[in-house]
Amino acid sequence: MVEVTVTPERSLSDRRVRVRVRGLRPAQLVTLRAALTDEQGQDFQARAFFRADPGGEVDPGRQPALGGSYAGVCPMGLFWFLQPDRPFRRLLKKDVAGSPFLVRLQVFDGLQLAASPPEPPLASCQAERWFVGPGVRRLPVKEGRVRGALFLPPGAGPFPGVIDLFGGAGGLIEFRAGLLASRGFAVLALAFFGYDDLPSTMAQLDLGYFEEAAEMLLQHPKVRGPGLGVVGVSKGAEVALAMATFLPQVVATVWINGTASLHGNPLVYKDLFMPPIPYCVERVVFTELGAMDNSAVFDDPQDPAYSTSAIPTEKIRGKVLFVVGEADRSVNSKLFAQLAMARMPPGSCRLLSYPGAGHLIEPPGSPLCSMSSLRGSPRPLVWGGEAQPHAKAQEHSWQEIISFLQLHLGSVATGKL
């Protein structure tokens, strides 16, 4: 009798699981398929083709996939290489605390190439992929001007505090905050436009808002000071670098594929006004699929005319970890990381640069999204990246990010899921 299992059945989405198939004929050709439906009803799937070993088993952790969504040995390939059935969809968990992604794992006889295999599977099982661990609490935040969600680990605390920022999509994105809280950090997933009663678009980078958020987080009885960390990607990385530069509360910053200058929006803070480098939107290029490649819309940040737009990173007194995808098609993030680091004090920063990784470097378990629709954009955007190197970059960088935050904010105690 054929059986497919996943161990453990319930896990955090950034943790590895083991998939095994038993009861096959020796050398039997089979298709292993993973599929899930997100909260908007969009379907994602990955598949790989295997031949059973002499014992009638398939173990993707030790046997190479012959083809499909990937080839070669990749224990997590069925999860890492999930892709949408309809183009331009990004797999993004909304209800982080209330439910997991349910991944259906199926094994079919022979080579199944159709999106929906016509024959029933030989066996199936289900994996629960969670974004919060046991005991993690989510608390909505609406205090003063600050809007977001606070994730607190189980236990008495106090815990090291982190602010988590995303980019041009706006709104409130919480999945990374939930995973960080599951590692023992108190994490504020912070919205800064396009959410609740915040402005619908980002007209300016009001650093006072982020200072208010930092002070609010540090005043929480479950948060251990005196400093906190910030994690930001894309526009959120630009904000994070500005926070590290001007806010003394920020002592550890993770910058993921952002810029080192103000772009599109000025920065205002007390008596300070920093003008932005304007976007050269006329340089946008349409791909063969109709998506927009924005990589050329950023003007040369080294032009002396834009010197007042450069974030003065020489003022940073904390530590910064720069994470770069060298196949980023949204922004020349490696150039911006190098420009920021060139101005910083020796020993205050470190660069992780990944060939083949795209713009949206996320925790492992988030499949590559090389292009997707974005709220407010007239067309889908190209993010870049190649599936296998991007997946490896996510796994490596996530462990480095956790270690960096622990090193500079203090150790944490974590449970397991």
Buried (B, 14 or more C-beta within 10 A) or exposed (E): EBBBBBEEEBBBBBBEBEBBBBBBEEEBBBBBBBBBBBEEEBBBBBBBBBBBBEEBBBBBBEBBBEEBBBBEEBBBBBBBBBBBEEEBBBBBBBEBBEEBBEBBBBBBBEEBEEEEBEEEBBBBBEBBBBBBBEEBEBEEBEEEBBBBBBBBBBBEBBBBBBBBBBBBBBBBBBBBBBBBBBBBBBBBBBBBBBBEEBEEEBEBBBBEBBBBBBBBBBEBEBBBBEBBBBBBBBBBBBBBBBBBBBBEBBBBBBBBBBBBBBBBBBBBBEEEEBEBBEBEEEEBEEEEEEBBBBBEBBBEBEEEEBEBBBBBBEEBEBBBBBBBBBBBBBBBBBBBBBBBBEBBEEEBBEBBBBEBBBBBBBBBBBBBBBBBBBEEBEBBBBBBBBBBBBBBBBBBBBEBBBEBBBEBBBEBEBBEB
